[in-house]
Amino acid sequence: VWSNITTFGTSPAFTGWTTNTLNVGNIPSTVNNNLFRCIISGTCSPSDTTINSRLLVSAPVVITAQPSNKSVCEGVNANFIVSATGTAISYQWQESINNGSSWSNINNSDGTPVYNNWDAANLLLTDISQIHNGYKYRCNLSNYCTPSLMTEEALLSVNTAPFISLHPQDSTICALFSASFNTGANGTALTYKWQRSINNGTTWTTITTAGTGPLFSGWTTGTLNLSNVPVSANNNLFRCIVAGTCTPSDTTNNGKLVVNSLPAITTQPVNKIICEGSITNFSLTATGSNLTYQWQASTDGGTSWSDITTAGASPVYAGWNTNNLQLSNALVSNSGYKYRCIVQGYCEPEKISNEVTLTVNSLPAIISQPIDSTICALFSASFNVVANGTTLTYKWQRSINNGTTWTTITTAGTGPLFSGWTTGTLNLSNVPVSANNNLFRCIVAGTCTPSDTTNNGKLVVNSLPAITTQPVNKIICEGSITNFSLTATGSNLSYQWQESTDGGTSWSDITTAGASPVYAGYTSNTLQLSDITSSHTGNKYRCNVSGTCT
């Protein structure tokens, strides 16, 4: 549709619309692409019309949206966008690598970042790395209209993905002590998540509370602290997952916690009572890491102690650096020795066992034997033994058949009458002749074996003198031979005949043969008389019989 210009107007404002030159002023953008032509007429017809002329109205550049700062991760694309109005806008993006001190037009895609659309509203950056962090960007906008416009500066922040530079190291501690695991990492806005495995890495649990044993702290930092660590945490594994603004997260190697237990004696050694020459031992049970043992001996009742480092002679030691101290060839002189063990380990303090005492009992040993005894019938006798040993007992025995068999004396009996048969002295009283040549011995026993047996002691019982057949009176003829005789019993008998010439008032031992009568056998049980005269009538004779016993 065409309209004739007939008035001045305002927007646009026309002049010369009836001349060969149309002037257009105060041109608004709304007339962009309006067409103009002129119809020329004269005296003659027809009129003539020009070709169309197009009025292009360029709008000035107006920035409606500034480019904004961008924060991206390494390797991620970024773009800076400007929004503007205007006609036939030209764009020229610029970069500054020195915080805005100087600027350069971007006009190629060589190097890094790789640029695209540096002459458009949307600048695209690829192949971004950490070295581009802090680069600034702006855009110069222009068209036919002047002046050109420069956008505000926009900052490129390049975030790095988590990268672990320091891994936690294994830690060895003693029970109830403290430990820590450390990690070092690079990256943007890092976070730390410590985890624990109690099954050698099969499963993992994130630490989110302090707990009690161990007591945790710092589980969201680069250092995980553990205190009051129990033995049950031995061989636990720890690792840290480090995350940040960028992905993926990074996980440390495992750090192993080795918890050595303190030395602890769970079973104490006990006192030992043995017999001399026997073998014994003192042992204990202990728990702890890397345990060592050192047994000590005290020969002065525990006042001073010495390490056992050699086998020695009495006692002979073995295993003095184990939990089982062995002793052999112990003598009575070693009785009262005390022993203890120092248990050490990886951790302190050391533990010292209870003191224990070695008691060495002696074997029965006879030091004084019973001796033979000779008595008279119905008298008393005793047999004695002296012995050394621990808790001795005495058992007296009797043999009536020269040692072929023996009978233990357990009752008093009657003939002989026994007492003390369980002591070191066997007493016999009212001993009959029938006990003659009996043998006696004692078996001495004690806490230790074997028992010891004495030599035999012989009992010799002498019988009392006894006349069983008396001499009788004799009547003979002068010059005849006669005798007086008797029969007697008793031990070691001796005879002494006597005569009395005064009717028995006085008596004299016959010690020589004489002349009348002539005597013989006056020291035997038969007194012989010869060369007898009548003057000897009335002489009296008797015999004094004596023996060992009276």
Buried (B, 14 or more C-beta within 10 A) or exposed (E): EEEEBEEEBEEBEBBEBEEEEBEBEEBEEEBBEBEBEBEEEEEEEEEEEEEEEEEEBBBBBEBEEBBEEBBBBBEBBBBBBBEBEBBEBBBBBBBBBEEEEEBEEBEEBEEEBBBBBBBBBBBBBBBBEBEBBBBBBBBBBBBBBEEEBBBEBBBBBBBBBBEBEEBBEBBEBBBBBBBBBBBBBBBBEBBBBBBBBBEEEEEBEEBEEEBEEBEBBBBEBBBBBBBBBEBEBBEBBBBBBBBBBBEEBBBBEBBBBBBBBBBBBEEBBEEBBBBBBBEBBBBBEBBBBEBBBBBBBBBEEBEEBEEBEEEBEEBBBBBBEBBBBBBBBBEBEBBBBBBBBBBBBBBEEBBBBEBBBBBBBBBBEBEEBBEBBBBBBBBBBBBBBEBBBBEBBBBBBBBBEEEEEBEEBEEEBEBBEBBBBEBBBBBBBBBEBEBBEBBBBBBBBBBBEEBBBBEBBBBBBBBBBEBEEEBEEEEEEEEEEBBBBBEBBBBEBEBBBBBBBEEEEEBEEBEEEBEEBBBBBBEBBBBBBBBBEEEBEEBBBBBEBBBBBE
